[in-house]
Amino acid sequence: MASAARTVARLLLGAAMVGAGVLHLTTQRQEFQAQVPDWFPVDPDLTVLASGVVEITLGAAFVALPRRRRLVGALLAAFFVLVFPGNVAQYVEGTDAFGLDTDRKRLVRLFFQPVLVLLALFGGGWWQRTRHH
């Protein structure tokens, strides 16, 4: 049962990452640019394009490379940690994007990032019991 839950988590998170990455590159590009903090030293459009490519790559790898799920899950978790300062900046700076138009909504969003980290690690099998022979 736990194996099936891990597989579902891996496939759903992988597909969601591919979808989010595609949106970075297409219809939601400006919304994502609004979320890049002013202090970030890279052009907002380049940041959005690069993060979209990373999301597509990691998401596709999480789905298509189940034997590499631990590595990809760890890389996804690290990615979620790396983008978290941008989420904090969105809250602190009061930036409206994706319907996050109140401080409360932006604050609540911050609590979902650790969930994504845990989901990536879970889907990657980091808490999987190993069998001892």
Backbone hydrogen bonds, N-H to C=O, Kabsch-Sander energy under -0.5 kcal/mol:
donor,donor_aa,acceptor,acceptor_aa,energy
5,A,1,M,-2.0
6,R,2,A,-2.4
7,T,3,S,-2.3
8,V,4,A,-2.6
9,A,5,A,-2.6
10,R,6,R,-2.6
11,L,7,T,-2.7
12,L,8,V,-2.8
13,L,9,A,-2.5
14,G,10,R,-2.4
15,A,11,L,-2.4
16,A,12,L,-2.5
17,M,13,L,-2.4
18,V,14,G,-2.1
19,G,15,A,-2.6
20,A,16,A,-2.7
21,G,17,M,-2.6
22,V,18,V,-2.4
23,L,19,G,-2.0
24,H,20,A,-1.9
25,L,21,G,-1.3
26,T,22,V,-0.9
28,Q,23,L,-1.4
29,R,26,T,-1.4
32,F,28,Q,-2.3
33,Q,29,R,-2.1
34,A,30,Q,-1.8
35,Q,31,E,-0.6
35,Q,32,F,-1.0
36,V,33,Q,-1.3
40,F,37,P,-1.4
47,T,43,D,-2.6
48,V,44,P,-2.4
49,L,45,D,-2.6
50,A,46,L,-2.9
51,S,47,T,-2.7
52,G,48,V,-2.1
53,V,49,L,-2.1
54,V,50,A,-2.3
55,E,51,S,-2.6
56,I,52,G,-2.5
57,T,53,V,-2.6
58,L,54,V,-3.0
59,G,55,E,-2.7
60,A,56,I,-2.7
61,A,57,T,-2.3
62,F,58,L,-2.4
63,V,59,G,-1.6
64,A,60,A,-3.2
65,L,61,A,-2.2
68,R,65,L,-2.0
69,R,66,P,-1.3
72,V,68,R,-2.8
73,G,69,R,-2.8
74,A,70,R,-2.1
75,L,71,L,-2.4
76,L,72,V,-2.8
77,A,73,G,-2.4
78,A,74,A,-2.4
79,F,75,L,-2.4
80,F,76,L,-2.5
81,V,77,A,-1.8
82,L,78,A,-2.6
83,V,79,F,-2.0
84,F,80,F,-0.7
84,F,81,V,-0.6
86,G,83,V,-0.9
87,N,83,V,-1.2
88,V,84,F,-2.4
89,A,85,P,-2.6
90,Q,86,G,-2.0
91,Y,87,N,-1.7
92,V,88,V,-3.0
93,E,89,A,-3.1
94,G,90,Q,-0.7
95,T,90,Q,-1.7
97,A,100,L,-0.6
100,L,97,A,-1.9
101,D,99,G,-1.8
106,R,102,T,-2.3
107,L,103,D,-2.5
108,V,104,R,-2.8
109,R,105,K,-1.9
110,L,106,R,-1.0
110,L,107,L,-0.6
111,F,107,L,-0.7
111,F,108,V,-1.2
112,F,109,R,-1.8
113,Q,109,R,-0.7
113,Q,110,L,-0.6
115,V,111,F,-0.5
116,L,112,F,-1.9
117,V,113,Q,-2.1
118,L,114,P,-2.5
119,L,115,V,-2.6
120,A,116,L,-2.5
121,L,117,V,-2.1
122,F,118,L,-2.8
123,G,119,L,-3.1
124,G,120,A,-1.5
125,G,122,F,-1.7
126,W,121,L,-2.6
128,Q,125,G,-1.3
133,H,131,R,-0.5
